[in-house]
Amino acid sequence: KGPVTIVSKTQVATGNNASFDRVGNKIYLTGNAALSDGPNVTRGERVIYDINTGVANIETAPGGRVKALFVPGSGPAEAAAGAKPKPQPQKPATN
């Protein structure tokens, strides 16, 4: 009970309550459940974090919607690409 936070690598999952499924090795966060990865945030009814795989999923009630905010250029591929120098245009050869 109470505010619960799970941190794994770049992701942070939060919820008002949590329960642990010992058999499935999963943590269920409910109540204002959110999963953030840097500035990207996804919200739903609950966050299910699988300890074995390190994968977190967001679920909502049937007919409900998962809400997400994704910031362009904030993913790992974009960050890696940002570290590379941009190609310079080739000047035509002069003879």
Backbone torsions as a table, in degrees:
resi	resn	phi	psi	omega
1	LYS	NA	156.3	179.2
2	GLY	96.4	174.9	177.6
3	PRO	-62.8	132.3	-177.9
4	VAL	-122.3	136.7	178.3
5	THR	-131.1	134.0	175.0
6	ILE	-120.8	128.2	179.9
7	VAL	-115.8	129.7	178.7
8	SER	-145.0	111.9	-177.7
9	LYS	53.2	-113.2	-177.3
10	THR	-96.2	-3.3	-175.1
11	GLN	-101.7	146.2	175.3
12	VAL	-130.9	123.7	177.6
13	ALA	-110.4	136.7	-179.8
14	THR	-133.9	155.7	177.0
15	GLY	-167.6	165.2	178.4
16	ASN	-73.9	-32.0	-178.2
17	ASN	-139.6	160.1	177.4
18	ALA	-143.1	149.7	171.5
19	SER	-136.2	151.2	-176.5
20	PHE	-116.7	125.4	175.5
21	ASP	-95.3	102.4	-175.6
22	ARG	-66.4	-37.8	-178.8
23	VAL	-67.5	-48.4	-179.3
24	GLY	-83.7	-8.7	-178.7
25	ASN	56.2	48.1	-178.6
26	LYS	-127.5	150.3	175.4
27	ILE	-113.6	131.9	179.7
28	TYR	-110.9	119.0	176.4
29	LEU	-105.1	130.0	-178.5
30	THR	-130.0	162.7	179.3
31	GLY	75.3	105.2	-176.7
32	ASN	53.0	42.9	-177.6
33	ALA	-70.4	132.9	-179.7
34	ALA	-145.5	149.1	175.9
35	LEU	-129.4	123.5	178.9
36	SER	-123.5	145.8	176.9
37	ASP	-134.8	97.4	-171.6
38	GLY	65.2	-132.5	-179.1
39	PRO	-81.9	-6.4	-179.2
40	ASN	-82.8	129.6	-176.4
41	VAL	-130.7	133.8	175.9
42	THR	-124.3	134.9	-177.8
43	ARG	-126.7	146.9	177.8
44	GLY	-163.1	-167.3	179.8
45	GLU	-68.2	-39.4	-179.9
46	ARG	-154.7	154.5	174.1
47	VAL	-110.0	130.3	176.2
48	ILE	-112.5	115.8	-179.1
49	TYR	-108.9	119.2	179.1
50	ASP	-90.6	112.8	-177.0
51	ILE	-66.6	-34.1	-178.4
52	ASN	-65.6	-43.5	-175.3
53	THR	-98.5	-20.1	-176.0
54	GLY	77.2	14.6	-178.5
55	VAL	-96.6	134.5	176.4
56	ALA	-113.8	136.1	177.5
57	ASN	-122.4	147.7	177.1
58	ILE	-107.5	131.0	177.5
59	GLU	-125.3	159.1	175.5
60	THR	-138.8	169.6	179.2
61	ALA	-65.2	153.8	177.8
62	PRO	-53.7	130.9	-178.3
63	GLY	85.0	-8.4	179.0
64	GLY	-84.7	176.9	-178.8
65	ARG	-125.9	142.2	169.8
66	VAL	-86.9	136.0	-179.4
67	LYS	-109.1	138.6	-178.0
68	ALA	-142.4	149.6	173.5
69	LEU	-127.2	115.8	179.2
70	PHE	-114.5	127.6	-179.6
71	VAL	-95.0	118.5	-179.9
72	PRO	-57.9	139.9	177.8
73	GLY	79.5	10.2	-177.7
74	SER	-104.5	-1.4	-179.4
75	GLY	-79.7	166.5	-178.3
76	PRO	-62.6	-35.1	-179.8
77	ALA	-67.0	-40.8	-180.0
78	GLU	-69.6	-37.4	179.5
79	ALA	-65.1	-41.7	178.2
80	ALA	-66.4	-39.9	179.4
81	ALA	-66.9	-32.1	179.4
82	GLY	-67.4	-23.1	-179.9
83	ALA	-80.6	-18.6	-179.0
84	LYS	-83.8	143.5	176.5
85	PRO	-68.7	144.4	179.2
86	LYS	-75.4	141.2	179.3
87	PRO	-66.0	140.7	178.3
88	GLN	-92.1	143.1	178.3
89	PRO	-64.1	142.5	179.8
90	GLN	-78.8	135.2	174.7
91	LYS	-84.8	141.0	178.8
92	PRO	-64.2	142.7	179.4
93	ALA	-70.7	138.7	177.4
94	THR	-108.3	136.1	179.3
95	ASN	-112.4	NA	NA
